[in-house]
Amino acid sequence: MAVRSEYVTRAREQIANVLQRERRFLSAAEIHHLLEAGGAKVALSTVYRNLEHLQSKGELTARTEGDGETRYMPCEPEHHHHHAICSTCGRVEDVDCSAIEQFTESLRESSGFALDGHAMEFFGKCRQCQ
């Protein structure tokens, strides 16, 4: 993930690199731990601030899981897609949503119902964890 923000700090770049490398949803604490393990000296509050900034710029997507913890992952906002999430390792793959677009059009034609939006995630096991 190339950080597209107009003002890039070293911490923001390090956080973006961790998120790109891991390719799974990570909490601020998990990102902080990975940064420290790699030798970076970044405060947890800095991680939170930068995650909020990157999310506000549309460079990250966030999801709150059952434990109440918000986790982040880089996402391309220009390309509508969904996620397939490995229930073992947490790896995330993008899923094309052309079938859902067809469903949306069919729903509009058959019932006149126009969707404002939708959210969908798929859970299973990735190739490495099968």
C-alpha positions as CSV (number, residue, x, y, z in Angstrom):
1,M,0.0,0.0,0.0
2,A,1.6,3.3,-1.1
3,V,0.4,5.9,1.4
4,R,-1.3,8.5,-0.7
5,S,-1.6,11.2,1.9
6,E,-0.2,14.6,1.3
7,Y,1.8,14.5,4.5
8,V,3.7,11.3,5.1
9,T,5.4,10.6,8.3
10,R,7.9,7.8,9.0
11,A,5.5,6.2,11.4
12,R,2.6,6.4,8.9
13,E,4.8,4.7,6.3
14,Q,5.9,2.0,8.7
15,I,2.3,1.3,9.7
16,A,1.3,1.1,6.0
17,N,4.2,-1.3,5.3
18,V,3.1,-3.6,8.1
19,L,-0.5,-3.6,6.9
20,Q,0.5,-4.3,3.3
21,R,2.9,-7.1,4.3
22,E,0.4,-8.9,6.7
23,R,-2.6,-8.9,4.3
24,R,-5.1,-9.4,7.2
25,F,-7.1,-7.3,9.5
26,L,-4.9,-6.1,12.4
27,S,-5.7,-4.1,15.6
28,A,-3.7,-1.1,16.6
29,A,-2.1,-3.2,19.4
30,E,-1.1,-5.9,16.9
31,I,0.4,-3.4,14.5
32,H,2.3,-1.8,17.4
33,H,3.6,-5.2,18.5
34,L,4.8,-5.9,14.9
35,L,6.5,-2.5,14.6
36,E,8.3,-3.0,17.9
37,A,9.4,-6.5,16.9
38,G,10.9,-5.0,13.8
39,G,12.8,-2.4,15.8
40,A,10.6,0.6,15.2
41,K,10.1,3.0,18.1
42,V,6.4,4.1,17.7
43,A,4.0,4.9,20.5
44,L,0.7,3.1,20.5
45,S,-1.1,6.4,20.5
46,T,0.8,7.3,17.3
47,V,-0.5,4.0,15.7
48,Y,-4.1,4.9,16.7
49,R,-3.8,8.4,15.3
50,N,-2.3,7.3,12.0
51,L,-4.9,4.5,11.6
52,E,-7.6,7.0,12.0
53,H,-6.0,9.4,9.5
54,L,-5.4,6.6,6.9
55,Q,-9.0,5.4,7.3
56,S,-10.4,9.0,6.9
57,K,-8.4,9.3,3.6
58,G,-10.0,6.0,2.4
59,E,-6.7,4.1,2.4
60,L,-7.9,1.6,5.1
61,T,-11.1,-0.4,5.8
62,A,-12.0,-1.2,9.3
63,R,-14.1,-3.9,10.9
64,T,-15.1,-4.4,14.5
65,E,-15.0,-8.0,15.6
66,G,-16.9,-9.9,18.2
67,D,-14.4,-8.9,20.9
68,G,-15.1,-5.2,20.3
69,E,-11.7,-4.6,18.9
70,T,-11.4,-2.6,15.6
71,R,-9.1,-4.1,13.1
72,Y,-7.7,-2.4,9.9
73,M,-6.6,-3.5,6.5
74,P,-5.6,-1.6,3.3
75,C,-8.3,-1.5,0.7
76,E,-8.7,0.1,-2.7
77,P,-11.8,2.3,-2.5
78,E,-12.0,2.7,-6.3
79,H,-12.7,-1.0,-6.8
80,H,-15.8,-2.3,-5.2
81,H,-15.2,-5.8,-3.8
82,H,-15.7,-8.0,-0.8
83,H,-13.4,-10.1,1.4
84,A,-12.8,-13.8,1.9
85,I,-11.3,-14.1,5.4
86,C,-9.4,-17.3,6.5
87,S,-10.8,-18.4,9.8
88,T,-7.5,-20.0,10.7
89,C,-4.7,-17.5,9.9
90,G,-6.8,-14.4,9.2
91,R,-5.4,-13.8,5.7
92,V,-7.8,-11.8,3.5
93,E,-8.4,-12.1,-0.2
94,D,-10.4,-9.7,-2.3
95,V,-13.5,-11.2,-4.0
96,D,-14.9,-9.7,-7.2
97,C,-18.6,-8.9,-6.8
98,S,-19.9,-9.1,-10.3
99,A,-22.5,-11.7,-9.2
100,I,-23.8,-9.4,-6.5
101,E,-24.1,-6.6,-9.1
102,Q,-26.3,-9.0,-11.2
103,F,-28.4,-9.8,-8.1
104,T,-28.8,-6.1,-7.4
105,E,-30.1,-5.5,-10.9
106,S,-32.4,-8.5,-10.7
107,L,-33.8,-7.3,-7.4
108,R,-34.5,-3.9,-8.9
109,E,-36.2,-5.4,-12.0
110,S,-38.3,-8.0,-10.1
111,S,-39.4,-6.0,-7.1
112,G,-38.5,-2.4,-7.8
113,F,-36.3,-2.4,-4.8
114,A,-33.2,-0.3,-5.2
115,L,-30.3,-1.1,-2.8
116,D,-28.5,1.8,-1.2
117,G,-25.6,-0.5,-0.3
118,H,-24.6,-3.9,1.1
119,A,-21.8,-5.5,3.1
120,M,-20.6,-9.1,2.8
121,E,-17.7,-11.1,4.0
122,F,-16.9,-14.8,3.3
123,F,-15.2,-17.0,5.9
124,G,-13.4,-20.3,5.3
125,K,-9.8,-21.6,5.0
126,C,-7.2,-20.2,2.6
127,R,-5.0,-22.5,0.5
128,Q,-2.2,-22.7,3.1
129,C,-4.6,-23.6,5.9
130,Q,-6.7,-26.2,4.1
